[in-house]
Amino acid sequence: MTTSDWHCGDDLVRRYVDGNTDPGLSASIEAHLVNCAVCRATLAEQPSALDLTRVWAGVRETIQRPPLPLPLRVLRQCGLSEPDAVLLSASQSLRGPWVLATTVILIFAMLASWRGDPVGIGLFLLVAPLVPMVGVVGAFAASDPMIELTSTTASSKLRLALLRTFAVTATTVPLIVAMGAVVPGIGLISVAWLAPSLGLTLLALAALTWAPPEVVGSLTALVWGAVIAAAYARDQVTAAVEQDAQLGYLVLAALAAAVLTARIRSARTPGGPA
């Protein structure tokens, strides 16, 4: 197969362009094309079976508009702007593995509380308020790829912090409420965890203006675990979310919000300085 005594005919070139040649023949044609200007010219004249304009447009679309995680696609439908969605798309706490792990944990907690026994209810009360808090703290973890963008972007660091917090809570809270609503044994507990979750999340956000996410997340989880353990030890696990306790969580949330506001005004934002 040399350029002096053989050339690819139009039919063979057409078959090659259409992808109708086997791997061996395709390799032979390609080797021949390297040294044969005549066949390269014949190949160039053949209309491509691919719409290259459409293919290139798809490449540009993928680069400029990367696929968004499911939680962000849901928030886009609810009004989140596209630039904000793209900005948040790299956050680990909105990626598929984190959402899947969270869902699995919630399912186990829901199944454990199905019969309404103290152990099951205690497990649900332990897990439900921590999920939004852990998601918010995880959004500021040093391993999160958003950390570099957060450090260098011209956008307000406070705005990024609030966007992350909103995105995590808006995607986890409805999921937990929906799961709790189908459990027959827990009743109002399916929503009673919201007040402690609010207090824990705001407390964590305030603490993030001083300490790294790993420390904040661990300590906050330990504090809430101690609250549930103490209530369970008294055989009154539901006391952790009863009326008096709810008032305490709201006071905690208000105090944490006040501290967070003061820290923000002093140029400190969750996850690092502004």
Contacts in CASP RR format, 6 or more apart in sequence:
PFRMAT RR
TARGET T0000
AUTHOR 0000-0000-0000
METHOD contacts of the structure
MODEL  1
MTTSDWHCGDDLVRRYVDGNTDPGLSASIEAHLVNCAVCRATLAEQPSAL
DLTRVWAGVRETIQRPPLPLPLRVLRQCGLSEPDAVLLSASQSLRGPWVL
ATTVILIFAMLASWRGDPVGIGLFLLVAPLVPMVGVVGAFAASDPMIELT
STTASSKLRLALLRTFAVTATTVPLIVAMGAVVPGIGLISVAWLAPSLGL
TLLALAALTWAPPEVVGSLTALVWGAVIAAAYARDQVTAAVEQDAQLGYL
VLAALAAAVLTARIRSARTPGGPA
1 28 0 8 1.000
1 31 0 8 1.000
1 32 0 8 1.000
2 35 0 8 1.000
3 32 0 8 1.000
3 35 0 8 1.000
3 36 0 8 1.000
3 37 0 8 1.000
3 38 0 8 1.000
3 39 0 8 1.000
6 32 0 8 1.000
7 36 0 8 1.000
7 38 0 8 1.000
7 39 0 8 1.000
7 42 0 8 1.000
8 16 0 8 1.000
8 29 0 8 1.000
8 32 0 8 1.000
8 33 0 8 1.000
8 36 0 8 1.000
8 39 0 8 1.000
8 42 0 8 1.000
8 43 0 8 1.000
9 39 0 8 1.000
9 42 0 8 1.000
10 42 0 8 1.000
10 46 0 8 1.000
12 21 0 8 1.000
12 29 0 8 1.000
13 29 0 8 1.000
13 39 0 8 1.000
13 42 0 8 1.000
13 43 0 8 1.000
13 46 0 8 1.000
14 46 0 8 1.000
15 21 0 8 1.000
16 25 0 8 1.000
16 26 0 8 1.000
16 29 0 8 1.000
16 43 0 8 1.000
17 43 0 8 1.000
17 46 0 8 1.000
17 47 0 8 1.000
17 48 0 8 1.000
17 49 0 8 1.000
18 49 0 8 1.000
19 26 0 8 1.000
19 49 0 8 1.000
21 29 0 8 1.000
32 39 0 8 1.000
33 39 0 8 1.000
33 40 0 8 1.000
33 43 0 8 1.000
65 82 0 8 1.000
65 86 0 8 1.000
66 86 0 8 1.000
66 89 0 8 1.000
68 76 0 8 1.000
68 85 0 8 1.000
68 86 0 8 1.000
68 89 0 8 1.000
69 89 0 8 1.000
69 94 0 8 1.000
69 95 0 8 1.000
69 96 0 8 1.000
69 99 0 8 1.000
70 96 0 8 1.000
70 99 0 8 1.000
71 94 0 8 1.000
71 99 0 8 1.000
71 167 0 8 1.000
71 170 0 8 1.000
71 171 0 8 1.000
72 80 0 8 1.000
72 85 0 8 1.000
72 88 0 8 1.000
72 89 0 8 1.000
72 94 0 8 1.000
72 167 0 8 1.000
74 171 0 8 1.000
75 85 0 8 1.000
75 167 0 8 1.000
75 170 0 8 1.000
75 171 0 8 1.000
76 82 0 8 1.000
76 85 0 8 1.000
78 170 0 8 1.000
80 167 0 8 1.000
84 163 0 8 1.000
87 149 0 8 1.000
87 155 0 8 1.000
87 160 0 8 1.000
87 163 0 8 1.000
88 94 0 8 1.000
88 146 0 8 1.000
88 163 0 8 1.000
88 164 0 8 1.000
88 167 0 8 1.000
90 144 0 8 1.000
90 145 0 8 1.000
90 146 0 8 1.000
90 149 0 8 1.000
91 139 0 8 1.000
91 144 0 8 1.000
91 146 0 8 1.000
91 164 0 8 1.000
91 167 0 8 1.000
91 168 0 8 1.000
92 98 0 8 1.000
92 138 0 8 1.000
92 139 0 8 1.000
92 141 0 8 1.000
92 143 0 8 1.000
92 144 0 8 1.000
92 145 0 8 1.000
92 146 0 8 1.000
93 135 0 8 1.000
93 136 0 8 1.000
93 138 0 8 1.000
93 139 0 8 1.000
93 144 0 8 1.000
93 164 0 8 1.000
93 168 0 8 1.000
94 139 0 8 1.000
94 167 0 8 1.000
94 168 0 8 1.000
94 171 0 8 1.000
98 135 0 8 1.000
99 171 0 8 1.000
102 131 0 8 1.000
102 135 0 8 1.000
102 172 0 8 1.000
102 175 0 8 1.000
103 175 0 8 1.000
105 127 0 8 1.000
105 131 0 8 1.000
106 127 0 8 1.000
106 128 0 8 1.000
106 131 0 8 1.000
106 175 0 8 1.000
106 176 0 8 1.000
106 179 0 8 1.000
107 179 0 8 1.000
108 123 0 8 1.000
109 120 0 8 1.000
109 123 0 8 1.000
109 124 0 8 1.000
109 126 0 8 1.000
109 127 0 8 1.000
109 128 0 8 1.000
110 124 0 8 1.000
110 179 0 8 1.000
110 180 0 8 1.000
110 182 0 8 1.000
110 183 0 8 1.000
112 119 0 8 1.000
112 120 0 8 1.000
112 123 0 8 1.000
112 124 0 8 1.000
113 120 0 8 1.000
113 121 0 8 1.000
113 122 0 8 1.000
113 123 0 8 1.000
113 124 0 8 1.000
113 183 0 8 1.000
113 185 0 8 1.000
113 186 0 8 1.000
114 120 0 8 1.000
114 183 0 8 1.000
114 184 0 8 1.000
114 185 0 8 1.000
115 185 0 8 1.000
116 183 0 8 1.000
116 184 0 8 1.000
116 185 0 8 1.000
116 186 0 8 1.000
118 232 0 8 1.000
118 235 0 8 1.000
118 237 0 8 1.000
119 232 0 8 1.000
121 185 0 8 1.000
121 186 0 8 1.000
121 189 0 8 1.000
121 237 0 8 1.000
121 238 0 8 1.000
122 228 0 8 1.000
122 232 0 8 1.000
122 237 0 8 1.000
124 180 0 8 1.000
124 183 0 8 1.000
124 186 0 8 1.000
124 189 0 8 1.000
124 193 0 8 1.000
125 189 0 8 1.000
125 193 0 8 1.000
125 228 0 8 1.000
125 237 0 8 1.000
125 238 0 8 1.000
125 240 0 8 1.000
125 241 0 8 1.000
126 224 0 8 1.000
126 225 0 8 1.000
126 228 0 8 1.000
128 176 0 8 1.000
128 180 0 8 1.000
128 193 0 8 1.000
128 197 0 8 1.000
129 193 0 8 1.000
129 194 0 8 1.000
129 196 0 8 1.000
129 197 0 8 1.000
129 200 0 8 1.000
129 224 0 8 1.000
130 197 0 8 1.000
130 200 0 8 1.000
130 220 0 8 1.000
130 221 0 8 1.000
130 224 0 8 1.000
131 172 0 8 1.000
131 176 0 8 1.000
131 197 0 8 1.000
132 168 0 8 1.000
132 169 0 8 1.000
132 172 0 8 1.000
132 173 0 8 1.000
132 176 0 8 1.000
132 197 0 8 1.000
132 200 0 8 1.000
132 201 0 8 1.000
133 197 0 8 1.000
133 200 0 8 1.000
133 201 0 8 1.000
133 204 0 8 1.000
133 217 0 8 1.000
133 220 0 8 1.000
133 221 0 8 1.000
134 217 0 8 1.000
134 221 0 8 1.000
135 168 0 8 1.000
135 172 0 8 1.000
136 164 0 8 1.000
136 165 0 8 1.000
136 168 0 8 1.000
136 169 0 8 1.000
136 201 0 8 1.000
136 204 0 8 1.000
136 205 0 8 1.000
137 204 0 8 1.000
137 208 0 8 1.000
137 213 0 8 1.000
137 216 0 8 1.000
137 217 0 8 1.000
137 220 0 8 1.000
138 144 0 8 1.000
138 213 0 8 1.000
139 146 0 8 1.000
139 164 0 8 1.000
139 165 0 8 1.000
139 167 0 8 1.000
139 168 0 8 1.000
140 147 0 8 1.000
140 161 0 8 1.000
140 164 0 8 1.000
140 208 0 8 1.000
140 213 0 8 1.000
140 270 0 8 1.000
140 271 0 8 1.000
140 272 0 8 1.000
141 147 0 8 1.000
141 213 0 8 1.000
141 214 0 8 1.000
142 212 0 8 1.000
142 213 0 8 1.000
142 214 0 8 1.000
146 164 0 8 1.000
150 157 0 8 1.000
150 160 0 8 1.000
150 271 0 8 1.000
153 160 0 8 1.000
156 274 0 8 1.000
157 269 0 8 1.000
157 272 0 8 1.000
157 273 0 8 1.000
157 274 0 8 1.000
158 264 0 8 1.000
158 269 0 8 1.000
158 274 0 8 1.000
161 205 0 8 1.000
161 269 0 8 1.000
161 270 0 8 1.000
161 271 0 8 1.000
165 201 0 8 1.000
165 205 0 8 1.000
165 270 0 8 1.000
169 201 0 8 1.000
173 194 0 8 1.000
173 197 0 8 1.000
176 193 0 8 1.000
177 190 0 8 1.000
177 191 0 8 1.000
177 194 0 8 1.000
180 186 0 8 1.000
180 190 0 8 1.000
181 190 0 8 1.000
183 190 0 8 1.000
189 238 0 8 1.000
189 241 0 8 1.000
192 241 0 8 1.000
192 242 0 8 1.000
192 246 0 8 1.000
193 241 0 8 1.000
195 241 0 8 1.000
195 246 0 8 1.000
195 249 0 8 1.000
195 250 0 8 1.000
195 253 0 8 1.000
196 224 0 8 1.000
196 227 0 8 1.000
196 240 0 8 1.000
196 241 0 8 1.000
196 245 0 8 1.000
196 249 0 8 1.000
198 249 0 8 1.000
198 250 0 8 1.000
198 253 0 8 1.000
199 249 0 8 1.000
199 250 0 8 1.000
199 252 0 8 1.000
199 253 0 8 1.000
199 256 0 8 1.000
200 220 0 8 1.000
200 224 0 8 1.000
202 252 0 8 1.000
202 253 0 8 1.000
202 256 0 8 1.000
202 257 0 8 1.000
202 260 0 8 1.000
203 220 0 8 1.000
203 252 0 8 1.000
203 253 0 8 1.000
203 256 0 8 1.000
204 216 0 8 1.000
204 217 0 8 1.000
204 220 0 8 1.000
205 256 0 8 1.000
205 260 0 8 1.000
205 270 0 8 1.000
206 256 0 8 1.000
206 257 0 8 1.000
206 259 0 8 1.000
206 260 0 8 1.000
206 263 0 8 1.000
206 270 0 8 1.000
207 216 0 8 1.000
207 219 0 8 1.000
207 220 0 8 1.000
208 216 0 8 1.000
208 270 0 8 1.000
208 271 0 8 1.000
208 272 0 8 1.000
209 260 0 8 1.000
209 263 0 8 1.000
209 264 0 8 1.000
209 268 0 8 1.000
209 269 0 8 1.000
209 270 0 8 1.000
209 271 0 8 1.000
209 272 0 8 1.000
210 263 0 8 1.000
210 268 0 8 1.000
212 271 0 8 1.000
213 271 0 8 1.000
227 240 0 8 1.000
228 237 0 8 1.000
228 240 0 8 1.000
231 237 0 8 1.000
231 238 0 8 1.000
231 239 0 8 1.000
231 240 0 8 1.000
239 245 0 8 1.000
260 270 0 8 1.000
263 269 0 8 1.000
264 274 0 8 1.000
267 273 0 8 1.000
267 274 0 8 1.000
268 274 0 8 1.000
END
